Amino acid sequence: MAGMKRVLLLVGLSLLSILLISGGFLFSYQRVFAGKIYPNVFFAGVDLTGKTEAQAQLLLRKKANELSNKVVAFRANNKEVKVKVSDIGIKLDPNEIFKKSYQIGRTGNLKADIVTITRALFEKYSVDTSAFLDKVKYDDFVQIAIGQLNTASSDASLKVENGEVKLTQSANGLEVDLDDLSKKIEQLTNITADSGATAIDLKLKVKEPAISSLDFEDAKNQANNLLAKKIVFTYNGKNYIPSHQTIGNWIDFTDNNGQSSVSLNMSGVKAYLVTVGKNIEITKADSKVSVQTGQVLQEGREGVYLDKDAAVASLQSQISNDDVAINLAVTKVPPGEIKVDETKGLELGRYQGKYIDVNLATQQLCRLDGTTLIDCFMTSTGKPSTPTPTGSFAITRKNPRGWAPNPGVWMPWFQEFKAGGYGIHELVEWPDGAKEPLTNLGLTVSHGCVRLGPGIAEMMFNWTDIGTPVYIHR
């Protein structure tokens, strides 16, 4: 019994001695490496033994920059795209790496720390750290860089060309498996001394087209049925039969919950009826009557116009028939009456309300209010090389002192009626104050504008509104 006690005492003393020695060793070790990283600690091949925080940070920042600029090749689909680590969105934090490095052998657990320090005498400790992933940069990387490795699927399409229905087959695409990519990126962000993969092979998955060839089977049959129909438009015993190519131009393909269907493009039908109407229609011509004598100067003519809306409605109602026969109808419009001032060579009442009439043949501008002639004035319009445009216009812009950069003159009381600088204004004024002579009125000498005399141009400027019609003719 006494012998057993001695043994236990010796064991206890031995253990105590070991603990004291170990504690002393650890205490001495900690004093030697106070504020420094313990020996044999490495990060990505960088030896951090005995480095203070400032020394370690300098090395780690350099290594982080090196790793950030490292180029990684991603391969898939017989394609390759090379991207810098930093452009993937992977960011290293030197502060985090230092903290992890410094904590090796400093856990506060005596036994564990002694084991760690002892092992470090014979082998390296590699610090693993997960890099931070910038989500915005990563999303851009996936969309721009990884997107180059994909092959897009192609949807089926259906069209009518030269009177025939043509179906383009769909084709599958290939795209990078983003789940696999995410795992590879996760591995890449775990930076260790052994990291250094410069090429990563990615998995692919099939990308099916949104619209397959099967989706068009019904539409193809419907289109062929329409092309097979005989459609006849008839007016006064004469038939107008559209060709297969023409009917093909009327066919529209629309998507209905993933299934394509066929409909008639009524604008296309009306466009065809416009060509038919050229053989049928007669444009209305108003009679012209002298306001001075009441005499009819020009007989009017009744207008005849094809009723296109009625023809389209009839076509829609019969489209399910094998043969479609449409009797065309017309509407007749009686001629109106235009009052003509023979002394001025002027047609009255072209517009309701006030408007301007410019006669290039007589170099005359007149103010009118409906059928009432207010007054007329002498003008100067465009010379042959820069003619005044003819047609119906309206005042769009007004400037009491407009400037014409070419030829470099002022245009008092300028009223634009056509884009490009065409307007009504007073006789021009040069920058030195010289004014265009009144003798130019009645002559074609302008650059396309309608020029008026002093006072008259200002009066017209104040009389008109934006939108006042301007009719110019010969």
C-alpha positions as CSV (number, residue, x, y, z in Angstrom):
1,M,0.0,0.0,0.0
2,A,2.8,2.4,0.9
3,G,4.6,1.4,-2.3
4,M,1.5,2.4,-4.4
5,K,1.4,5.7,-2.7
6,R,5.0,6.4,-3.5
7,V,4.3,5.5,-7.2
8,L,1.4,7.8,-7.4
9,L,3.3,10.5,-5.7
10,L,6.2,10.1,-8.2
11,V,3.7,10.2,-11.1
12,G,2.1,13.3,-9.7
13,L,5.4,15.0,-9.2
14,S,6.4,14.0,-12.7
15,L,3.3,15.4,-14.2
16,L,3.6,18.5,-12.2
17,S,7.2,18.8,-13.4
18,I,6.1,18.4,-17.0
19,L,3.4,21.0,-16.6
20,L,5.8,23.4,-14.9
21,I,8.4,22.8,-17.6
22,S,5.7,23.1,-20.3
23,G,4.3,26.2,-18.8
24,G,7.7,27.7,-18.4
25,F,8.5,26.8,-22.0
26,L,5.2,28.3,-23.2
27,F,5.8,31.4,-21.1
28,S,9.3,31.8,-22.5
29,Y,8.1,31.2,-26.0
30,Q,5.4,33.8,-25.7
31,R,7.9,36.3,-24.3
32,V,10.2,35.7,-27.3
33,F,7.4,36.0,-29.8
34,A,5.4,38.7,-28.0
35,G,3.4,40.7,-30.6
36,K,4.8,38.4,-33.3
37,I,3.5,35.5,-35.3
38,Y,4.9,32.1,-34.2
39,P,7.4,30.2,-36.4
40,N,6.5,28.1,-39.4
41,V,3.2,30.0,-40.1
42,F,2.6,30.5,-43.9
43,F,-0.1,32.1,-46.0
44,A,-0.1,31.3,-49.7
45,G,3.7,30.5,-49.6
46,V,4.5,33.7,-47.6
47,D,6.6,32.9,-44.5
48,L,5.1,35.0,-41.6
49,T,7.6,33.6,-38.9
50,G,8.3,36.2,-36.2
51,K,6.6,39.0,-38.1
52,T,5.0,41.9,-36.2
53,E,1.5,43.1,-37.4
54,A,3.1,45.9,-39.4
55,Q,5.6,43.6,-41.1
56,A,3.0,40.9,-41.7
57,Q,0.5,43.5,-43.1
58,L,3.1,44.7,-45.6
59,L,3.8,41.2,-46.9
60,L,0.1,40.2,-46.9
61,R,-1.0,43.3,-48.8
62,K,1.7,42.5,-51.4
63,K,0.5,38.9,-51.7
64,A,-3.2,39.9,-51.8
65,N,-2.4,42.3,-54.7
66,E,-0.5,39.5,-56.4
67,L,-3.4,37.0,-56.0
68,S,-5.9,39.7,-57.1
69,N,-4.1,40.2,-60.4
70,K,-3.7,36.5,-61.0
71,V,-5.5,35.4,-64.2
72,V,-7.8,32.4,-64.2
73,A,-9.0,30.7,-67.4
74,F,-12.6,29.4,-67.4
75,R,-13.3,26.7,-70.0
76,A,-16.5,25.3,-71.4
77,N,-18.1,24.5,-74.7
78,N,-14.7,24.5,-76.4
79,K,-14.3,28.1,-75.4
80,E,-12.2,29.9,-72.9
81,V,-12.3,33.2,-71.2
82,K,-9.6,34.6,-69.0
83,V,-10.4,36.8,-66.0
84,K,-8.4,38.4,-63.2
85,V,-9.3,37.2,-59.7
86,S,-10.2,40.8,-58.7
87,D,-12.6,41.0,-61.7
88,I,-14.5,37.9,-60.5
89,G,-15.3,39.9,-57.3
90,I,-12.9,38.0,-55.0
91,K,-11.3,40.3,-52.4
92,L,-8.7,39.4,-49.8
93,D,-8.6,41.1,-46.4
94,P,-5.0,41.3,-45.0
95,N,-6.3,42.2,-41.5
96,E,-8.3,39.0,-41.3
97,I,-5.3,36.9,-42.5
98,F,-3.0,38.5,-39.9
99,K,-5.5,37.8,-37.1
100,K,-5.8,34.1,-38.1
101,S,-2.1,33.8,-38.4
102,Y,-1.4,35.5,-35.0
103,Q,-4.0,33.3,-33.2
104,I,-2.1,30.1,-34.1
105,G,-0.7,28.8,-30.8
106,R,-2.6,31.4,-28.8
107,T,-6.0,29.8,-28.2
108,G,-5.7,30.0,-24.4
109,N,-5.8,26.2,-24.1
110,L,-2.4,25.3,-22.6
111,K,-2.4,21.7,-23.9
112,A,-3.5,22.7,-27.4
113,D,-1.2,25.6,-27.7
114,I,1.8,23.5,-26.5
115,V,0.9,20.8,-29.1
116,T,0.6,23.5,-31.8
117,I,3.9,25.1,-30.9
118,T,5.7,21.8,-30.7
119,R,4.3,20.6,-34.1
120,A,5.4,24.0,-35.6
121,L,9.0,23.0,-34.9
122,F,8.7,20.3,-37.5
123,E,6.0,21.2,-40.0
124,K,4.4,24.3,-41.7
125,Y,1.1,25.7,-40.7
126,S,-0.8,27.0,-43.7
127,V,-3.4,29.7,-42.9
128,D,-6.7,29.2,-44.8
129,T,-8.9,32.2,-45.3
130,S,-12.1,32.6,-47.2
131,A,-12.0,35.7,-49.4
132,F,-14.8,38.2,-49.5
133,L,-17.0,38.0,-52.7
134,D,-18.3,41.2,-54.1
135,K,-21.8,40.3,-55.3
136,V,-22.2,43.2,-57.8
137,K,-18.8,42.4,-59.4
138,Y,-19.6,38.6,-59.4
139,D,-22.9,39.2,-61.1
140,D,-21.2,41.2,-63.8
141,F,-18.5,38.5,-64.2
142,V,-21.3,35.9,-64.7
143,Q,-23.2,38.0,-67.2
144,I,-20.3,39.3,-69.2
145,A,-17.4,36.8,-69.0
146,I,-19.2,33.5,-68.4
147,G,-21.9,34.6,-70.8
148,Q,-19.2,34.3,-73.6
149,L,-19.0,30.6,-72.9
150,N,-22.7,30.0,-73.6
151,T,-24.2,29.1,-76.9
152,A,-27.7,30.5,-77.2
153,S,-30.6,28.4,-78.1
154,S,-32.6,29.4,-81.2
155,D,-36.3,29.5,-81.3
156,A,-38.3,28.1,-84.1
157,S,-39.9,30.7,-86.5
158,L,-42.6,30.6,-89.0
159,K,-43.1,33.0,-92.0
160,V,-44.7,33.1,-95.3
161,E,-42.4,33.9,-98.2
162,N,-43.4,34.1,-101.8
163,G,-46.7,32.5,-101.0
164,E,-45.1,29.5,-99.2
165,V,-45.1,28.7,-95.4
166,K,-41.5,28.3,-94.2
167,L,-40.6,26.8,-90.8
168,T,-37.2,27.3,-89.3
169,Q,-36.4,24.5,-86.9
170,S,-35.5,25.3,-83.3
171,A,-32.1,24.3,-81.8
172,N,-30.9,23.7,-78.2
173,G,-28.3,25.9,-76.7
174,L,-25.6,25.2,-74.1
175,E,-25.0,27.3,-71.0
176,V,-22.7,27.1,-68.0
177,D,-24.1,25.3,-65.0
178,L,-24.2,28.2,-62.5
179,D,-24.4,25.9,-59.5
180,D,-21.1,24.2,-60.7
181,L,-19.6,27.6,-61.3
182,S,-20.6,28.7,-57.8
183,K,-18.8,25.7,-56.2
184,K,-15.7,26.4,-58.3
185,I,-15.6,30.0,-57.2
186,E,-16.1,28.9,-53.6
187,Q,-13.0,26.7,-53.9
188,L,-11.1,29.6,-55.6
189,T,-11.9,32.0,-52.7
190,N,-10.4,29.5,-50.2
191,I,-6.8,30.8,-50.6
192,T,-4.1,28.5,-49.3
193,A,-0.4,27.9,-49.8
194,D,-1.3,25.3,-52.4
195,S,-3.8,27.4,-54.4
196,G,-2.8,28.3,-57.8
197,A,-5.3,26.8,-60.3
198,T,-5.0,28.8,-63.5
199,A,-7.7,26.9,-65.5
200,I,-11.1,25.8,-64.4
201,D,-13.3,23.5,-66.4
202,L,-17.0,24.2,-66.0
203,K,-20.0,21.9,-66.5
204,L,-22.6,22.7,-69.2
205,K,-26.3,22.1,-69.3
206,V,-28.7,22.2,-72.2
207,K,-30.7,25.3,-72.7
208,E,-34.0,24.5,-74.5
209,P,-35.5,27.1,-76.8
210,A,-38.5,29.0,-75.6
211,I,-40.4,28.1,-78.9
212,S,-39.9,24.7,-80.4
213,S,-40.8,23.6,-83.9
214,L,-43.8,21.6,-82.4
215,D,-45.3,24.9,-81.2
216,F,-45.8,25.9,-84.8
217,E,-47.5,22.8,-86.2
218,D,-51.1,24.1,-85.9
219,A,-50.1,27.5,-87.1
220,K,-48.4,26.1,-90.1
221,N,-51.5,24.1,-91.1
222,Q,-53.7,27.1,-90.6
223,A,-51.4,29.3,-92.8
224,N,-51.4,26.6,-95.5
225,N,-55.2,26.5,-95.3
226,L,-55.5,30.2,-95.8
227,L,-53.1,30.1,-98.8
228,A,-55.2,27.4,-100.4
229,K,-58.4,29.5,-100.3
230,K,-59.7,31.2,-103.4
231,I,-60.6,34.8,-102.5
232,V,-62.4,36.9,-105.1
233,F,-63.4,40.6,-104.9
234,T,-66.0,41.7,-107.4
235,Y,-67.2,45.1,-108.6
236,N,-69.4,45.7,-111.6
237,G,-68.8,42.2,-112.9
238,K,-65.0,42.5,-112.8
239,N,-63.1,40.1,-110.5
240,Y,-60.0,41.0,-108.5
241,I,-58.2,37.8,-107.3
242,P,-55.2,38.2,-104.9
243,S,-52.2,35.9,-105.5
244,H,-50.9,33.4,-103.0
245,Q,-48.0,35.8,-102.4
246,T,-50.4,38.7,-101.6
247,I,-52.5,36.5,-99.3
248,G,-49.3,35.5,-97.6
249,N,-48.6,39.2,-96.8
250,W,-51.9,39.3,-94.9
251,I,-50.9,36.4,-92.5
252,D,-49.8,37.2,-89.0
253,F,-48.5,34.7,-86.5
254,T,-49.4,35.4,-82.9
255,D,-48.4,33.6,-79.6
256,N,-51.2,32.3,-77.4
257,N,-50.0,30.8,-74.2
258,G,-47.0,29.2,-75.9
259,Q,-48.9,28.1,-79.0
260,S,-48.7,30.0,-82.2
261,S,-51.9,30.9,-84.1
262,V,-52.7,32.6,-87.4
263,S,-54.7,35.8,-87.9
264,L,-55.3,38.1,-90.8
265,N,-53.5,41.5,-90.9
266,M,-56.3,43.8,-91.8
267,S,-53.9,46.6,-92.6
268,G,-52.4,44.4,-95.3
269,V,-55.8,43.6,-96.7
270,K,-56.6,47.3,-96.9
271,A,-53.3,48.0,-98.6
272,Y,-54.4,45.5,-101.3
273,L,-57.8,47.1,-101.6
274,V,-56.1,50.5,-102.2
275,T,-54.5,49.0,-105.3
276,V,-58.0,47.6,-106.3
277,G,-59.5,51.1,-105.7
278,K,-57.2,52.7,-108.3
279,N,-59.3,50.9,-110.9
280,I,-62.6,51.9,-109.3
281,E,-62.4,55.2,-107.4
282,I,-62.9,58.7,-108.8
283,T,-61.6,61.6,-106.8
284,K,-64.1,64.3,-105.9
285,A,-63.6,67.7,-107.6
286,D,-65.3,70.7,-106.2
287,S,-67.0,73.2,-108.5
288,K,-65.5,76.7,-108.7
289,V,-67.8,79.7,-108.7
290,S,-66.8,83.4,-109.2
291,V,-67.6,85.6,-106.2
292,Q,-67.9,88.5,-108.6
293,T,-70.4,87.1,-111.2
294,G,-71.7,83.9,-109.6
295,Q,-70.7,82.1,-112.8
296,V,-69.5,78.5,-112.6
297,L,-65.8,78.6,-113.6
298,Q,-65.2,74.9,-113.3
299,E,-67.8,72.1,-113.1
300,G,-67.5,69.8,-110.1
301,R,-67.3,66.0,-110.1
302,E,-68.8,63.4,-107.8
303,G,-66.4,61.3,-105.9
304,V,-66.6,57.5,-105.9
305,Y,-64.7,55.7,-103.1
306,L,-64.3,52.0,-102.3
307,D,-65.8,51.0,-99.0
308,K,-62.7,49.2,-97.7
309,D,-64.0,48.6,-94.1
310,A,-67.1,46.8,-95.5
311,A,-64.9,44.6,-97.7
312,V,-62.6,43.7,-94.7
313,A,-65.7,42.9,-92.6
314,S,-67.1,40.6,-95.3
315,L,-63.7,38.9,-95.6
316,Q,-63.6,38.3,-91.9
317,S,-67.0,36.8,-91.8
318,Q,-66.3,34.3,-94.7
319,I,-62.7,33.4,-93.9
320,S,-63.6,30.0,-92.6
321,N,-65.2,29.1,-96.0
322,D,-63.2,27.2,-98.6
323,D,-64.1,29.9,-101.2
324,V,-64.5,33.5,-100.3
325,A,-66.6,35.8,-102.6
326,I,-66.8,39.5,-101.7
327,N,-69.0,42.0,-103.6
328,L,-67.3,45.4,-103.3
329,A,-69.4,48.4,-102.4
330,V,-68.6,52.1,-103.0
331,T,-69.7,55.4,-101.4
332,K,-70.4,58.5,-103.4
333,V,-69.5,62.0,-102.3
334,P,-71.2,64.9,-104.1
335,P,-68.9,67.8,-105.1
336,G,-68.6,70.9,-103.0
337,E,-68.3,74.5,-104.1
338,I,-65.3,76.8,-103.9
339,K,-65.7,80.5,-104.2
340,V,-63.1,82.1,-106.4
341,D,-62.0,85.8,-106.3
342,E,-61.2,86.3,-110.0
343,T,-59.6,89.6,-109.5
344,K,-57.0,88.0,-107.1
345,G,-56.9,84.6,-108.6
346,L,-57.7,83.3,-105.2
347,E,-59.8,80.3,-103.9
348,L,-61.7,81.3,-100.8
349,G,-62.7,79.1,-97.8
350,R,-59.8,76.6,-98.1
351,Y,-59.7,76.5,-94.3
352,Q,-62.1,77.4,-91.6
353,G,-61.0,80.4,-89.6
354,K,-58.0,82.6,-90.5
355,Y,-55.3,81.4,-92.8
356,I,-52.6,82.7,-95.2
357,D,-52.6,82.2,-99.0
358,V,-49.4,82.8,-100.9
359,N,-49.5,82.9,-104.8
360,L,-46.1,82.5,-106.2
361,A,-47.2,83.3,-109.7
362,T,-48.5,86.7,-108.7
363,Q,-46.1,87.3,-105.8
364,Q,-49.1,88.0,-103.5
365,L,-49.8,87.1,-99.9
366,C,-53.5,87.3,-98.7
367,R,-55.1,87.1,-95.3
368,L,-58.4,85.2,-95.2
369,D,-60.9,84.2,-92.6
370,G,-62.8,81.3,-94.0
371,T,-64.5,82.5,-97.2
372,T,-63.8,86.2,-96.4
373,L,-60.8,87.8,-98.1
374,I,-59.4,90.4,-95.7
375,D,-56.5,91.9,-97.7
376,C,-53.5,91.1,-99.9
377,F,-49.9,92.3,-100.0
378,M,-46.9,92.2,-102.4
379,T,-44.2,89.7,-101.5
380,S,-40.7,88.6,-102.6
381,T,-40.3,84.8,-102.7
382,G,-37.6,82.3,-103.5
383,K,-35.4,82.7,-106.6
384,P,-35.1,79.7,-109.0
385,S,-32.0,78.3,-107.3
386,T,-33.6,78.5,-103.8
387,P,-37.4,78.2,-104.4
388,T,-40.1,78.7,-101.9
389,P,-41.8,75.3,-101.1
390,T,-45.4,74.8,-102.2
391,G,-48.2,72.9,-100.3
392,S,-50.1,73.2,-97.1
393,F,-48.1,74.3,-94.0
394,A,-48.8,76.0,-90.6
395,I,-47.0,78.5,-88.4
396,T,-44.7,76.6,-86.1
397,R,-42.4,79.1,-84.6
398,K,-42.2,82.9,-84.2
399,N,-39.3,85.2,-83.4
400,P,-39.6,89.0,-83.6
401,R,-35.9,89.2,-84.8
402,G,-34.8,86.0,-86.4
403,W,-31.2,85.4,-87.7
404,A,-30.2,83.6,-90.9
405,P,-26.6,82.4,-90.6
406,N,-26.5,81.9,-94.3
407,P,-26.3,84.6,-95.8
408,G,-25.9,86.3,-92.4
409,V,-28.8,88.7,-92.2
410,W,-31.5,89.6,-89.7
411,M,-35.1,88.6,-90.5
412,P,-37.5,90.9,-88.6
413,W,-40.9,89.5,-87.5
414,F,-39.9,85.9,-88.5
415,Q,-42.6,83.2,-88.6
416,E,-41.4,79.7,-89.5
417,F,-43.9,77.6,-91.5
418,K,-41.5,74.7,-92.6
419,A,-38.5,73.1,-90.9
420,G,-35.2,74.2,-92.4
421,G,-35.7,77.9,-91.8
422,Y,-38.6,78.7,-94.3
423,G,-40.7,81.5,-93.0
424,I,-42.6,84.8,-93.5
425,H,-40.7,87.9,-92.5
426,E,-39.9,91.5,-93.3
427,L,-37.3,92.5,-95.9
428,V,-33.9,91.5,-94.5
429,E,-31.5,93.7,-92.6
430,W,-27.7,93.4,-92.7
431,P,-25.6,93.5,-89.6
432,D,-24.4,97.0,-90.4
433,G,-28.0,98.2,-90.3
434,A,-28.5,98.4,-94.1
435,K,-32.0,97.3,-95.2
436,E,-33.2,95.4,-98.3
437,P,-34.9,97.9,-100.7
438,L,-38.6,98.0,-101.2
439,T,-38.1,97.5,-104.9
440,N,-37.4,93.8,-104.3
441,L,-41.1,93.3,-103.5
442,G,-42.7,91.5,-106.4
443,L,-39.4,89.8,-107.4
444,T,-38.2,86.3,-106.8
445,V,-34.9,87.0,-104.9
446,S,-35.2,85.3,-101.5
447,H,-33.5,82.1,-100.3
448,G,-36.9,80.5,-100.0
449,C,-38.7,82.6,-97.5
450,V,-41.7,84.9,-98.1
451,R,-40.7,88.5,-97.6
452,L,-43.0,91.4,-96.8
453,G,-42.6,95.2,-96.6
454,P,-42.0,97.1,-93.3
455,G,-45.1,97.4,-91.1
456,I,-46.9,94.6,-93.0
457,A,-44.7,91.9,-91.6
458,E,-45.2,93.1,-88.1
459,M,-49.0,93.3,-88.6
460,M,-49.0,89.7,-89.9
461,F,-46.8,88.6,-87.0
462,N,-49.3,90.0,-84.5
463,W,-52.3,88.6,-86.5
464,T,-51.3,84.9,-86.7
465,D,-51.1,82.2,-84.0
466,I,-49.0,79.1,-83.8
467,G,-50.9,76.7,-86.0
468,T,-52.3,79.2,-88.4
469,P,-52.5,77.5,-91.8
470,V,-50.3,78.7,-94.7
471,Y,-51.2,77.6,-98.2
472,I,-48.5,78.3,-100.9
473,H,-49.2,77.6,-104.6
474,R,-48.7,78.9,-108.2
